[in-house]
Amino acid sequence: MPHVVLTGAIHVDDIFPLLEPVLIRNQGGILKTDAMYISRDKSSILIESLAIEEGKKRSFFTLIGQRDDGFVIRIYPGSDVEKTAGVKSILSEIAKQLIGRFPQVRIGETNLMEFLK
């Protein structure tokens, strides 16, 4: 499952108000995020995400979940979505956005390093 762990002293509650929508249009399609929801206990964020590649739509939720050492960005568990380059790019774009806004955050465990460059 594609994911990015970002480590550092930061809480999901700090992230939510600063998240910007992702919108990338290119010849291959569109990558975008839309509505965002934070859990009542402020430990996770769900982001409506859409990857249109080669004429195929892939809708899914991106999950940002709190961990003891920081947080993880991944596809919401149980989602049946193909893990295409566009889907992985959306996760990576969210991670890059947060890395840029929070200098204390570091990349931890990930299987998306090639998308984070």
NORVEN-V305283 format. One record per residue. RES is the residue in three letters. PHI is phi in whole degrees, 0 to 359 (NA if undefined). Layout:
res=RES phi=PHI
res=RES phi=PHI
This chain:
res=MET phi=NA
res=PRO phi=294
res=HIS phi=198
res=VAL phi=225
res=VAL phi=262
res=LEU phi=246
res=THR phi=258
res=GLY phi=142
res=ALA phi=280
res=ILE phi=211
res=HIS phi=244
res=VAL phi=306
res=ASP phi=300
res=ASP phi=285
res=ILE phi=283
res=PHE phi=311
res=PRO phi=290
res=LEU phi=259
res=LEU phi=292
res=GLU phi=253
res=PRO phi=298
res=VAL phi=265
res=LEU phi=214
res=ILE phi=233
res=ARG phi=246
res=ASN phi=213
res=GLN phi=300
res=GLY phi=280
res=GLY phi=153
res=ILE phi=225
res=LEU phi=239
res=LYS phi=206
res=THR phi=239
res=ASP phi=228
res=ALA phi=297
res=MET phi=233
res=TYR phi=228
res=ILE phi=250
res=SER phi=291
res=ARG phi=302
res=ASP phi=273
res=LYS phi=59
res=SER phi=250
res=SER phi=206
res=ILE phi=233
res=LEU phi=251
res=ILE phi=234
res=GLU phi=295
res=SER phi=229
res=LEU phi=219
res=ALA phi=240
res=ILE phi=250
res=GLU phi=227
res=GLU phi=50
res=GLY phi=80
res=LYS phi=255
res=LYS phi=267
res=ARG phi=230
res=SER phi=259
res=PHE phi=198
res=PHE phi=256
res=THR phi=270
res=LEU phi=248
res=ILE phi=249
res=GLY phi=241
res=GLN phi=294
res=ARG phi=228
res=ASP phi=299
res=ASP phi=259
res=GLY phi=150
res=PHE phi=204
res=VAL phi=238
res=ILE phi=246
res=ARG phi=202
res=ILE phi=285
res=TYR phi=303
res=PRO phi=303
res=GLY phi=90
res=SER phi=289
res=ASP phi=256
res=VAL phi=233
res=GLU phi=292
res=LYS phi=274
res=THR phi=279
res=ALA phi=299
res=GLY phi=294
res=VAL phi=298
res=LYS phi=295
res=SER phi=295
res=ILE phi=298
res=LEU phi=302
res=SER phi=292
res=GLU phi=296
res=ILE phi=295
res=ALA phi=299
res=LYS phi=297
res=GLN phi=301
res=LEU phi=288
res=ILE phi=299
res=GLY phi=290
res=ARG phi=270
res=PHE phi=235
res=PRO phi=297
res=GLN phi=281
res=VAL phi=273
res=ARG phi=234
res=ILE phi=285
res=GLY phi=259
res=GLU phi=292
res=THR phi=201
res=ASN phi=241
res=LEU phi=236
res=MET phi=304
res=GLU phi=294
res=PHE phi=272
res=LEU phi=271
res=LYS phi=278
